[in-house]
Amino acid sequence: MKKLIAIACIAIPLTSFAKEHSHSHGAHVHGVAQIDVAIEGKTLLITLESPADNLLGFEHAPKSDAEKAKLKAVTEQLKQATALFAPDAAAQCKAAAPVVNMPSFKKGEHSDIDAEYSFDCTSVPSSIALPLWKNFPNFKKLTANIASDKGQKQVMLKLGQSLNLK
């Protein structure tokens, strides 16, 4: 499945994406994140790449007790797939345990958070609601790269929008 996403994302025209992001790891504009969505059969795979600031409110190693608590709370939130992504109810999707990669907070480097979410569905979802807008208000815009048997596309989502997969 990861290979499908990688191939799909390379094939999607990323002209506007490349203009916005010069960081070699991917997206690193505060308020902006990227999701890659792959649908293969009845499996839905979503990867999220975001600057740590969008989720934590900071990009450095946590210093205060409040920052340490925020890191722990966000890590737990990211482990709750439906707190971020909600495929339409008709698809009857069940989330598997996600893979969440928190930053290492190396001095002088941007800190990013990456996570991968997998859903097994009884049918292909037609849309995905994005509770992440509400749960992480620092998100202002998402670039969504979508790959399915219907083809590939890239859409830019603004605050509060859902992802239409049709």
C-alpha positions, 0 to 999 in steps of 0.5 A: 500500500505504501508503494501505491501512495508513493507512486501516486504522489509522484505522478500527481502534478505537484507544481503548486506544492513545489512552489510552496515547499522547499523543505526536502522532507515535504510540507513545512509551512505552518498552518499547512499540511499534506495528506495522501489518500490511497484507496485499493479495493476496500482499504483506505490508507491515509498518511498525514505530514505536518509541521509539529507547530500545527499540532503542538504549537511549537517545534522545539523539544518540550521544555516546560511541564505544559509543553511536555503534557501537550506532546503527550496529549497530541501523541495520544490524539494522533493514535485515535484515527477517527479523531482526525479522519471520519470516512462516511458512515455508509462505508462502515470503515474500521480503523487499524492501529495507526503508525505515528512518528513524533519529531526528534526535535533536533536543534536548528531543524524543522520538526515534522509529525508523520502518521499513517492510518489504515481503514478496512471498509465494507464499501469504498467511502465517497467522502471523509469528514475531517475532525482534525480541523476542530481538534487542531485549530492551527491547520488552515489548509491541507493539500490532499493527494488522492489515488484510487482505481478512478485515477489520481488528483490533488485538491486543496482543502481550506479550514472546515472542508471535507474530502470528497472522494468521488 
